[in-house]
Amino acid sequence: MRKQEKEILDQEVRRIAQNPSIGEEKKGDLMGVFVHKFMIKTTTQYLLAYRKIGQDLELVMIGPHENYYRDLKQYLKNR
């Protein structure tokens, strides 16, 4: 990840920390997981999954949209 991309990611993580309801809460298999969507560069949408654990946030997974939810479900299943 390039420095500029890392800065964008850090900014989005701070936004989530300031307002955890910024992401969309998922349903079904992903209940309790929130996903925040944002752009890195102008053409790539990234998704960042997180969970609220009491007063804390757990960052779960980041990635581009393609196959994201499939991979997220697989990751959570194997934890």
Phi and psi in radians as a Rosetta constraint file:
Dihedral C 1 N 2 CA 2 C 2 CIRCULARHARMONIC -1.314 0.35
Dihedral N 2 CA 2 C 2 N 3 CIRCULARHARMONIC 2.806 0.35
Dihedral C 2 N 3 CA 3 C 3 CIRCULARHARMONIC -0.985 0.35
Dihedral N 3 CA 3 C 3 N 4 CIRCULARHARMONIC -0.793 0.35
Dihedral C 3 N 4 CA 4 C 4 CIRCULARHARMONIC -1.100 0.35
Dihedral N 4 CA 4 C 4 N 5 CIRCULARHARMONIC -0.719 0.35
Dihedral C 4 N 5 CA 5 C 5 CIRCULARHARMONIC -1.131 0.35
Dihedral N 5 CA 5 C 5 N 6 CIRCULARHARMONIC -0.710 0.35
Dihedral C 5 N 6 CA 6 C 6 CIRCULARHARMONIC -1.094 0.35
Dihedral N 6 CA 6 C 6 N 7 CIRCULARHARMONIC -0.688 0.35
Dihedral C 6 N 7 CA 7 C 7 CIRCULARHARMONIC -1.115 0.35
Dihedral N 7 CA 7 C 7 N 8 CIRCULARHARMONIC -0.718 0.35
Dihedral C 7 N 8 CA 8 C 8 CIRCULARHARMONIC -1.112 0.35
Dihedral N 8 CA 8 C 8 N 9 CIRCULARHARMONIC -0.789 0.35
Dihedral C 8 N 9 CA 9 C 9 CIRCULARHARMONIC -1.047 0.35
Dihedral N 9 CA 9 C 9 N 10 CIRCULARHARMONIC -0.814 0.35
Dihedral C 9 N 10 CA 10 C 10 CIRCULARHARMONIC -1.027 0.35
Dihedral N 10 CA 10 C 10 N 11 CIRCULARHARMONIC -0.713 0.35
Dihedral C 10 N 11 CA 11 C 11 CIRCULARHARMONIC -1.093 0.35
Dihedral N 11 CA 11 C 11 N 12 CIRCULARHARMONIC -0.743 0.35
Dihedral C 11 N 12 CA 12 C 12 CIRCULARHARMONIC -1.198 0.35
Dihedral N 12 CA 12 C 12 N 13 CIRCULARHARMONIC -0.646 0.35
Dihedral C 12 N 13 CA 13 C 13 CIRCULARHARMONIC -1.111 0.35
Dihedral N 13 CA 13 C 13 N 14 CIRCULARHARMONIC -0.724 0.35
Dihedral C 13 N 14 CA 14 C 14 CIRCULARHARMONIC -1.086 0.35
Dihedral N 14 CA 14 C 14 N 15 CIRCULARHARMONIC -0.699 0.35
Dihedral C 14 N 15 CA 15 C 15 CIRCULARHARMONIC -1.062 0.35
Dihedral N 15 CA 15 C 15 N 16 CIRCULARHARMONIC -0.742 0.35
Dihedral C 15 N 16 CA 16 C 16 CIRCULARHARMONIC -1.127 0.35
Dihedral N 16 CA 16 C 16 N 17 CIRCULARHARMONIC -0.758 0.35
Dihedral C 16 N 17 CA 17 C 17 CIRCULARHARMONIC -1.074 0.35
Dihedral N 17 CA 17 C 17 N 18 CIRCULARHARMONIC -0.642 0.35
Dihedral C 17 N 18 CA 18 C 18 CIRCULARHARMONIC -1.313 0.35
Dihedral N 18 CA 18 C 18 N 19 CIRCULARHARMONIC -0.520 0.35
Dihedral C 18 N 19 CA 19 C 19 CIRCULARHARMONIC -2.553 0.35
Dihedral N 19 CA 19 C 19 N 20 CIRCULARHARMONIC 1.439 0.35
Dihedral C 19 N 20 CA 20 C 20 CIRCULARHARMONIC -1.056 0.35
Dihedral N 20 CA 20 C 20 N 21 CIRCULARHARMONIC -0.288 0.35
Dihedral C 20 N 21 CA 21 C 21 CIRCULARHARMONIC -1.502 0.35
Dihedral N 21 CA 21 C 21 N 22 CIRCULARHARMONIC 0.140 0.35
Dihedral C 21 N 22 CA 22 C 22 CIRCULARHARMONIC -1.125 0.35
Dihedral N 22 CA 22 C 22 N 23 CIRCULARHARMONIC -0.575 0.35
Dihedral C 22 N 23 CA 23 C 23 CIRCULARHARMONIC -1.460 0.35
Dihedral N 23 CA 23 C 23 N 24 CIRCULARHARMONIC 2.929 0.35
Dihedral C 23 N 24 CA 24 C 24 CIRCULARHARMONIC -1.649 0.35
Dihedral N 24 CA 24 C 24 N 25 CIRCULARHARMONIC 2.194 0.35
Dihedral C 24 N 25 CA 25 C 25 CIRCULARHARMONIC -1.311 0.35
Dihedral N 25 CA 25 C 25 N 26 CIRCULARHARMONIC 2.320 0.35
Dihedral C 25 N 26 CA 26 C 26 CIRCULARHARMONIC -1.507 0.35
Dihedral N 26 CA 26 C 26 N 27 CIRCULARHARMONIC 2.903 0.35
Dihedral C 26 N 27 CA 27 C 27 CIRCULARHARMONIC -2.082 0.35
Dihedral N 27 CA 27 C 27 N 28 CIRCULARHARMONIC 3.053 0.35
Dihedral C 27 N 28 CA 28 C 28 CIRCULARHARMONIC 1.137 0.35
Dihedral N 28 CA 28 C 28 N 29 CIRCULARHARMONIC -2.274 0.35
Dihedral C 28 N 29 CA 29 C 29 CIRCULARHARMONIC -1.025 0.35
Dihedral N 29 CA 29 C 29 N 30 CIRCULARHARMONIC -0.420 0.35
Dihedral C 29 N 30 CA 30 C 30 CIRCULARHARMONIC -1.845 0.35
Dihedral N 30 CA 30 C 30 N 31 CIRCULARHARMONIC 0.326 0.35
Dihedral C 30 N 31 CA 31 C 31 CIRCULARHARMONIC -0.987 0.35
Dihedral N 31 CA 31 C 31 N 32 CIRCULARHARMONIC 2.359 0.35
Dihedral C 31 N 32 CA 32 C 32 CIRCULARHARMONIC 1.615 0.35
Dihedral N 32 CA 32 C 32 N 33 CIRCULARHARMONIC -0.134 0.35
Dihedral C 32 N 33 CA 33 C 33 CIRCULARHARMONIC -1.786 0.35
Dihedral N 33 CA 33 C 33 N 34 CIRCULARHARMONIC 2.338 0.35
Dihedral C 33 N 34 CA 34 C 34 CIRCULARHARMONIC -1.882 0.35
Dihedral N 34 CA 34 C 34 N 35 CIRCULARHARMONIC 2.540 0.35
Dihedral C 34 N 35 CA 35 C 35 CIRCULARHARMONIC -2.223 0.35
Dihedral N 35 CA 35 C 35 N 36 CIRCULARHARMONIC 2.181 0.35
Dihedral C 35 N 36 CA 36 C 36 CIRCULARHARMONIC -1.871 0.35
Dihedral N 36 CA 36 C 36 N 37 CIRCULARHARMONIC 2.249 0.35
Dihedral C 36 N 37 CA 37 C 37 CIRCULARHARMONIC -1.834 0.35
Dihedral N 37 CA 37 C 37 N 38 CIRCULARHARMONIC 2.420 0.35
Dihedral C 37 N 38 CA 38 C 38 CIRCULARHARMONIC -2.715 0.35
Dihedral N 38 CA 38 C 38 N 39 CIRCULARHARMONIC 2.901 0.35
Dihedral C 38 N 39 CA 39 C 39 CIRCULARHARMONIC -1.820 0.35
Dihedral N 39 CA 39 C 39 N 40 CIRCULARHARMONIC 2.414 0.35
Dihedral C 39 N 40 CA 40 C 40 CIRCULARHARMONIC -2.055 0.35
Dihedral N 40 CA 40 C 40 N 41 CIRCULARHARMONIC 2.243 0.35
Dihedral C 40 N 41 CA 41 C 41 CIRCULARHARMONIC 1.148 0.35
Dihedral N 41 CA 41 C 41 N 42 CIRCULARHARMONIC -2.798 0.35
Dihedral C 41 N 42 CA 42 C 42 CIRCULARHARMONIC -1.878 0.35
Dihedral N 42 CA 42 C 42 N 43 CIRCULARHARMONIC -0.056 0.35
Dihedral C 42 N 43 CA 43 C 43 CIRCULARHARMONIC -2.103 0.35
Dihedral N 43 CA 43 C 43 N 44 CIRCULARHARMONIC -0.168 0.35
Dihedral C 43 N 44 CA 44 C 44 CIRCULARHARMONIC -2.005 0.35
Dihedral N 44 CA 44 C 44 N 45 CIRCULARHARMONIC 2.022 0.35
Dihedral C 44 N 45 CA 45 C 45 CIRCULARHARMONIC -1.558 0.35
Dihedral N 45 CA 45 C 45 N 46 CIRCULARHARMONIC 2.278 0.35
Dihedral C 45 N 46 CA 46 C 46 CIRCULARHARMONIC -1.949 0.35
Dihedral N 46 CA 46 C 46 N 47 CIRCULARHARMONIC 2.646 0.35
Dihedral C 46 N 47 CA 47 C 47 CIRCULARHARMONIC -2.099 0.35
Dihedral N 47 CA 47 C 47 N 48 CIRCULARHARMONIC 2.419 0.35
Dihedral C 47 N 48 CA 48 C 48 CIRCULARHARMONIC -2.187 0.35
Dihedral N 48 CA 48 C 48 N 49 CIRCULARHARMONIC 1.994 0.35
Dihedral C 48 N 49 CA 49 C 49 CIRCULARHARMONIC -1.615 0.35
Dihedral N 49 CA 49 C 49 N 50 CIRCULARHARMONIC 2.452 0.35
Dihedral C 49 N 50 CA 50 C 50 CIRCULARHARMONIC -2.627 0.35
Dihedral N 50 CA 50 C 50 N 51 CIRCULARHARMONIC 2.834 0.35
Dihedral C 50 N 51 CA 51 C 51 CIRCULARHARMONIC -2.274 0.35
Dihedral N 51 CA 51 C 51 N 52 CIRCULARHARMONIC 2.612 0.35
Dihedral C 51 N 52 CA 52 C 52 CIRCULARHARMONIC -1.587 0.35
Dihedral N 52 CA 52 C 52 N 53 CIRCULARHARMONIC 2.152 0.35
Dihedral C 52 N 53 CA 53 C 53 CIRCULARHARMONIC -2.107 0.35
Dihedral N 53 CA 53 C 53 N 54 CIRCULARHARMONIC 1.661 0.35
Dihedral C 53 N 54 CA 54 C 54 CIRCULARHARMONIC 1.077 0.35
Dihedral N 54 CA 54 C 54 N 55 CIRCULARHARMONIC -2.158 0.35
Dihedral C 54 N 55 CA 55 C 55 CIRCULARHARMONIC -1.560 0.35
Dihedral N 55 CA 55 C 55 N 56 CIRCULARHARMONIC -0.063 0.35
Dihedral C 55 N 56 CA 56 C 56 CIRCULARHARMONIC -1.764 0.35
Dihedral N 56 CA 56 C 56 N 57 CIRCULARHARMONIC 2.871 0.35
Dihedral C 56 N 57 CA 57 C 57 CIRCULARHARMONIC -2.063 0.35
Dihedral N 57 CA 57 C 57 N 58 CIRCULARHARMONIC 2.391 0.35
Dihedral C 57 N 58 CA 58 C 58 CIRCULARHARMONIC -1.911 0.35
Dihedral N 58 CA 58 C 58 N 59 CIRCULARHARMONIC 2.035 0.35
Dihedral C 58 N 59 CA 59 C 59 CIRCULARHARMONIC -1.384 0.35
Dihedral N 59 CA 59 C 59 N 60 CIRCULARHARMONIC 2.170 0.35
Dihedral C 59 N 60 CA 60 C 60 CIRCULARHARMONIC -1.738 0.35
Dihedral N 60 CA 60 C 60 N 61 CIRCULARHARMONIC -0.922 0.35
Dihedral C 60 N 61 CA 61 C 61 CIRCULARHARMONIC -2.795 0.35
Dihedral N 61 CA 61 C 61 N 62 CIRCULARHARMONIC 2.513 0.35
Dihedral C 61 N 62 CA 62 C 62 CIRCULARHARMONIC -2.208 0.35
Dihedral N 62 CA 62 C 62 N 63 CIRCULARHARMONIC 2.538 0.35
Dihedral C 62 N 63 CA 63 C 63 CIRCULARHARMONIC 3.114 0.35
Dihedral N 63 CA 63 C 63 N 64 CIRCULARHARMONIC 2.960 0.35
Dihedral C 63 N 64 CA 64 C 64 CIRCULARHARMONIC -1.243 0.35
Dihedral N 64 CA 64 C 64 N 65 CIRCULARHARMONIC 2.865 0.35
Dihedral C 64 N 65 CA 65 C 65 CIRCULARHARMONIC -1.087 0.35
Dihedral N 65 CA 65 C 65 N 66 CIRCULARHARMONIC -0.614 0.35
Dihedral C 65 N 66 CA 66 C 66 CIRCULARHARMONIC -1.021 0.35
Dihedral N 66 CA 66 C 66 N 67 CIRCULARHARMONIC 2.104 0.35
Dihedral C 66 N 67 CA 67 C 67 CIRCULARHARMONIC 1.076 0.35
Dihedral N 67 CA 67 C 67 N 68 CIRCULARHARMONIC 0.259 0.35
Dihedral C 67 N 68 CA 68 C 68 CIRCULARHARMONIC -1.051 0.35
Dihedral N 68 CA 68 C 68 N 69 CIRCULARHARMONIC -0.898 0.35
Dihedral C 68 N 69 CA 69 C 69 CIRCULARHARMONIC -1.176 0.35
Dihedral N 69 CA 69 C 69 N 70 CIRCULARHARMONIC -0.635 0.35
Dihedral C 69 N 70 CA 70 C 70 CIRCULARHARMONIC -1.062 0.35
Dihedral N 70 CA 70 C 70 N 71 CIRCULARHARMONIC -0.828 0.35
Dihedral C 70 N 71 CA 71 C 71 CIRCULARHARMONIC -1.163 0.35
Dihedral N 71 CA 71 C 71 N 72 CIRCULARHARMONIC -0.654 0.35
Dihedral C 71 N 72 CA 72 C 72 CIRCULARHARMONIC -1.118 0.35
Dihedral N 72 CA 72 C 72 N 73 CIRCULARHARMONIC -0.796 0.35
Dihedral C 72 N 73 CA 73 C 73 CIRCULARHARMONIC -1.059 0.35
Dihedral N 73 CA 73 C 73 N 74 CIRCULARHARMONIC -0.758 0.35
Dihedral C 73 N 74 CA 74 C 74 CIRCULARHARMONIC -1.076 0.35
Dihedral N 74 CA 74 C 74 N 75 CIRCULARHARMONIC -0.781 0.35
Dihedral C 74 N 75 CA 75 C 75 CIRCULARHARMONIC -1.061 0.35
Dihedral N 75 CA 75 C 75 N 76 CIRCULARHARMONIC -0.823 0.35
Dihedral C 75 N 76 CA 76 C 76 CIRCULARHARMONIC -1.189 0.35
Dihedral N 76 CA 76 C 76 N 77 CIRCULARHARMONIC -0.587 0.35
Dihedral C 76 N 77 CA 77 C 77 CIRCULARHARMONIC -1.126 0.35
Dihedral N 77 CA 77 C 77 N 78 CIRCULARHARMONIC -0.640 0.35
Dihedral C 77 N 78 CA 78 C 78 CIRCULARHARMONIC -1.540 0.35
Dihedral N 78 CA 78 C 78 N 79 CIRCULARHARMONIC 0.033 0.35
